[in-house]
Amino acid sequence: MSFTSDAIVLRTWPVNEADLIVSFLTRDHGKLKGVAKAAMKSRRRFGGSLEMMTQVRATFVERPRHELVRIDHFDLVASPLRLPTSYARMTALSFFAEVVEESLPDRNPEEVAFRLLAAVLDHSVEERLWLAITYFSLWMTRLMGWLPELSHCAVCRESLLDVGGWFHPGADGLHCAQHRQPSSGALVAESLHLAQRILRCPIAELAAQPWSARTAADLRRFVIQSLERHLERRLRSAEALRRMATSGSTRVQRPVATTLE
């Protein structure tokens, strides 16, 4: 049976001599994997539509007793390559792709996750990269049911909104100063209030304020640690984000990778 749906390409990898396996998130059918026949030999059907984070109109065929769908063609809607590329921007896109790939189950419709990813892609430009990364991280953690209570201590229920809290890689939730564990990281009150705002507002309403690597850096550490703890693995792209944040710039020029290996 043939289907057509809006989709976003997550990653590709070669199989046989000319085919590609494509992982892509659809609006209507969730995350799928499919075979793009002869994609490495002929660009007629696919062109530049197989690049990571490309938004497409996907036509594919479900085959009985087959894990992979057959991809007939992708009609290009929006390409990440329409904007200037840099190591920083491609690292952010790789992070989005890796989190979606690792978090979402196959063939489970996730329209909210699709709309989230499409929204942050629209804001993934150099001056708003840290906004897009922070917004996406917090919302994906919430959508997966992994975001703990942000306003109170997980032990004593003391309010943290005015004083901030503490978080530890091996523990769920935030804690007050009295109940924090050794080697915990601090999440300041300003970042807690920003988190509340992110969860209430579309990303476009936050784009007017300036964002740098320092803006809500503690909030990003907290939610990425939560993602990694529940996924039970380190995210390679998150480590690249940490190095990028330490450098204090989103304009580091290095070779650009467009797929996750």
C-alpha positions as CSV (number, residue, x, y, z in Angstrom):
1,M,0.0,0.0,0.0
2,S,1.3,3.4,-1.0
3,F,1.4,6.4,1.3
4,T,2.3,10.1,1.1
5,S,3.3,12.2,4.1
6,D,5.3,15.2,5.1
7,A,8.6,14.0,6.4
8,I,12.0,15.1,7.7
9,V,15.2,13.1,6.8
10,L,17.1,11.9,9.9
11,R,20.1,10.0,8.4
12,T,21.1,7.7,5.6
13,W,23.6,4.9,5.2
14,P,24.6,2.8,2.2
15,V,23.5,-0.7,1.5
16,N,24.7,-2.8,-1.5
17,E,26.5,-0.8,-4.2
18,A,23.9,1.8,-5.1
19,D,21.1,1.8,-2.5
20,L,20.6,3.9,0.6
21,I,18.7,3.1,3.8
22,V,16.9,6.2,4.9
23,S,15.6,6.9,8.4
24,F,12.9,9.6,8.3
25,L,10.3,11.1,10.6
26,T,6.8,11.4,9.1
27,R,4.0,13.5,10.3
28,D,1.4,10.8,9.9
29,H,3.2,7.5,10.4
30,G,6.0,8.2,12.9
31,K,9.6,7.3,12.4
32,L,10.3,4.9,9.5
33,K,13.2,3.3,7.7
34,G,13.1,2.6,4.0
35,V,15.2,1.7,1.0
36,A,16.0,4.3,-1.7
37,K,16.9,2.1,-4.7
38,A,19.8,3.3,-6.8
39,A,20.0,6.6,-4.8
40,M,23.8,6.7,-5.0
41,K,23.8,6.3,-8.8
42,S,20.8,8.3,-10.0
43,R,19.8,11.7,-8.6
44,R,16.7,12.0,-10.8
45,R,14.2,10.8,-8.1
46,F,15.9,12.2,-5.0
47,G,18.2,15.0,-6.0
48,G,19.3,16.8,-2.8
49,S,16.4,15.5,-0.8
50,L,18.3,12.9,1.2
51,E,20.5,15.3,3.2
52,M,20.0,15.3,7.0
53,M,17.1,17.4,8.2
54,T,15.8,18.0,4.7
55,Q,12.0,18.5,4.8
56,V,10.2,16.5,2.0
57,R,6.9,15.2,0.8
58,A,7.6,11.4,1.0
59,T,5.9,8.8,-1.1
60,F,6.6,5.2,0.1
61,V,5.2,1.7,0.0
62,E,4.5,-0.5,3.0
63,R,5.4,-4.1,2.2
64,P,3.9,-7.0,4.2
65,R,6.4,-8.7,6.5
66,H,9.1,-6.2,5.6
67,E,10.7,-4.0,8.3
68,L,11.8,-1.4,5.6
69,V,9.4,0.5,3.4
70,R,10.2,1.1,-0.3
71,I,10.8,4.8,-0.9
72,D,9.4,5.8,-4.3
73,H,10.5,9.5,-4.2
74,F,11.0,12.5,-1.9
75,D,9.7,15.8,-3.2
76,L,11.9,18.6,-1.7
77,V,10.1,21.1,0.5
78,A,13.0,22.8,2.4
79,S,16.7,22.0,2.5
80,P,19.1,22.9,5.3
81,L,21.6,23.7,2.6
82,R,19.6,26.7,1.6
83,L,21.3,28.6,4.4
84,P,25.0,28.9,5.0
85,T,26.5,25.8,6.6
86,S,29.1,25.7,9.4
87,Y,30.4,23.2,11.9
88,A,28.1,24.7,14.6
89,R,24.9,24.6,12.5
90,M,25.6,21.0,11.3
91,T,26.4,19.9,14.9
92,A,23.0,21.3,16.0
93,L,21.2,19.5,13.2
94,S,23.1,16.3,14.0
95,F,21.9,16.6,17.6
96,F,18.3,16.9,16.5
97,A,18.6,13.9,14.3
98,E,20.4,11.8,16.9
99,V,17.9,12.6,19.7
100,V,14.9,11.8,17.5
101,E,16.5,8.6,16.1
102,E,17.3,7.3,19.6
103,S,14.2,8.5,21.4
104,L,11.2,7.7,19.2
105,P,10.1,4.1,18.4
106,D,9.5,3.1,14.8
107,R,6.1,3.3,13.3
108,N,4.5,5.2,16.1
109,P,2.7,8.4,15.0
110,E,4.3,11.4,16.7
111,E,2.8,14.5,15.2
112,V,3.8,16.7,18.1
113,A,7.4,15.6,17.8
114,F,7.3,16.2,14.1
115,R,5.9,19.7,14.6
116,L,8.6,20.4,17.2
117,L,11.4,19.4,14.9
118,A,10.0,21.4,12.0
119,A,9.7,24.5,14.3
120,V,13.2,24.4,15.5
121,L,14.6,23.8,12.0
122,D,13.0,27.2,11.0
123,H,15.1,28.8,13.8
124,S,18.3,26.9,13.3
125,V,20.4,29.8,12.1
126,E,23.7,31.0,13.5
127,E,22.3,33.7,15.8
128,R,19.5,31.5,17.2
129,L,21.3,28.1,17.4
130,W,21.4,27.9,21.2
131,L,17.7,28.9,21.4
132,A,16.8,26.0,19.0
133,I,19.0,23.5,20.8
134,T,17.6,24.5,24.3
135,Y,14.0,24.6,23.1
136,F,14.2,21.2,21.3
137,S,16.0,19.5,24.2
138,L,13.5,20.6,26.8
139,W,10.5,19.8,24.8
140,M,11.8,16.4,23.6
141,T,12.5,15.5,27.3
142,R,8.9,16.5,28.1
143,L,7.3,14.7,25.2
144,M,9.1,11.5,26.1
145,G,7.8,11.7,29.7
146,W,11.3,12.2,31.1
147,L,11.1,15.7,32.3
148,P,10.8,15.8,36.1
149,E,9.1,18.5,38.2
150,L,11.0,21.7,37.8
151,S,9.5,23.9,40.5
152,H,10.0,21.8,43.7
153,C,12.7,19.7,45.4
154,A,12.2,16.0,44.6
155,V,12.8,15.1,48.3
156,C,11.2,17.7,50.5
157,R,9.0,19.6,48.0
158,E,10.6,23.0,48.8
159,S,9.9,25.5,46.1
160,L,12.9,26.1,43.9
161,L,11.6,28.9,41.6
162,D,13.1,31.7,43.6
163,V,16.3,30.0,44.7
164,G,17.2,27.5,41.9
165,G,18.0,23.8,42.3
166,W,20.7,21.2,41.9
167,F,20.8,18.2,39.6
168,H,23.0,15.1,39.4
169,P,23.6,12.8,36.4
170,G,22.6,9.7,38.4
171,A,19.4,11.1,39.9
172,D,16.0,12.1,38.7
173,G,14.6,15.5,39.5
174,L,15.9,18.7,41.1
175,H,17.0,19.1,44.7
176,C,17.3,21.9,47.1
177,A,20.6,22.9,48.7
178,Q,19.9,20.7,51.7
179,H,19.2,17.5,49.7
180,R,21.6,18.0,46.8
181,Q,24.1,15.2,46.1
182,P,27.9,15.7,45.9
183,S,29.1,16.9,42.5
184,S,25.7,18.2,41.6
185,G,25.3,20.9,39.0
186,A,23.4,24.1,39.8
187,L,20.3,25.2,37.9
188,V,19.7,28.9,38.7
189,A,16.3,30.5,39.3
190,E,16.6,32.5,36.1
191,S,16.9,29.4,34.0
192,L,14.0,27.7,35.8
193,H,11.8,30.6,34.9
194,L,13.0,30.5,31.3
195,A,12.2,26.8,31.2
196,Q,8.6,27.6,32.3
197,R,8.4,30.1,29.6
198,I,9.7,27.7,26.9
199,L,7.0,25.2,27.9
200,R,4.3,27.9,27.5
201,C,5.5,29.7,24.4
202,P,6.1,28.9,20.7
203,I,9.8,29.2,19.8
204,A,9.0,32.3,17.6
205,E,8.1,34.3,20.8
206,L,11.5,33.6,22.3
207,A,13.5,34.5,19.2
208,A,13.6,38.3,19.9
209,Q,15.8,38.0,22.9
210,P,19.6,37.5,22.4
211,W,20.9,33.9,22.8
212,S,24.5,32.9,23.3
213,A,26.2,29.7,24.5
214,R,25.9,31.1,28.1
215,T,22.1,31.6,27.9
216,A,20.5,28.8,29.9
217,A,23.6,26.7,29.6
218,D,22.7,25.0,33.0
219,L,19.2,24.2,31.7
220,R,20.7,22.5,28.6
221,R,23.1,20.5,30.7
222,F,20.2,19.4,32.9
223,V,17.9,18.3,30.1
224,I,20.6,16.6,28.0
225,Q,21.7,14.7,31.1
226,S,18.1,13.6,31.5
227,L,17.9,12.5,27.9
228,E,21.2,10.5,28.2
229,R,20.2,8.9,31.5
230,H,16.9,7.6,30.1
231,L,18.4,6.6,26.8
232,E,21.2,4.8,28.8
233,R,23.9,6.1,26.4
234,R,25.9,9.2,25.7
235,L,24.9,11.3,22.7
236,R,27.8,11.9,20.4
237,S,26.4,15.1,19.1
238,A,25.8,16.3,22.6
239,E,29.5,16.0,23.3
240,A,30.2,18.1,20.3
241,L,27.7,20.7,21.6
242,R,29.6,20.7,24.9
243,R,32.9,21.4,23.2
244,M,31.2,24.1,21.0
245,A,29.8,25.8,24.1
246,T,33.1,25.7,25.9
247,S,34.7,27.5,22.9
248,G,32.2,30.3,23.4
249,S,31.3,30.5,19.7
250,T,28.9,29.1,17.2
251,R,31.1,30.0,14.3
252,V,33.9,27.5,14.5
253,Q,34.7,26.4,11.0
254,R,35.5,22.7,10.6
255,P,34.6,20.1,8.0
256,V,30.9,19.6,7.8
257,A,29.3,16.1,8.2
258,T,25.8,15.7,6.9
259,T,25.0,12.2,8.2
260,L,25.3,10.3,11.4
261,E,27.5,7.2,11.1
